[in-house]
Amino acid sequence: MHTVPVNGRVVEHAHRLVGIALAAVRAQVERTVEYLRAAMGEEAWEKGMNPDIPATKILDDPYTYTDHRRDTTHRP
């Protein structure tokens, strides 16, 4: 869409936001990140940014219509 109005106000025109000071928003986000890093400590911040991902378990699909059967999901 070329122009996006919200409540009668144009908020996007030609794929660009209108009336938003992105530099000010970016500066506020940077200040917030700096504050959180200082308040949490670098170790907690890094752990939060790189969480442990639990191992996944792939289950046999009981709705797959093949001759393949496993005792754990298909009962004779």
Buried (B, 14 or more C-beta within 10 A) or exposed (E): EEEEEEEEEEEBBEEEEEEEEEEEEEEEEEEEEEEEBEEEEEEEBEEEEEEEEEEEEEEEEEEEEEEEEEEEEEEE
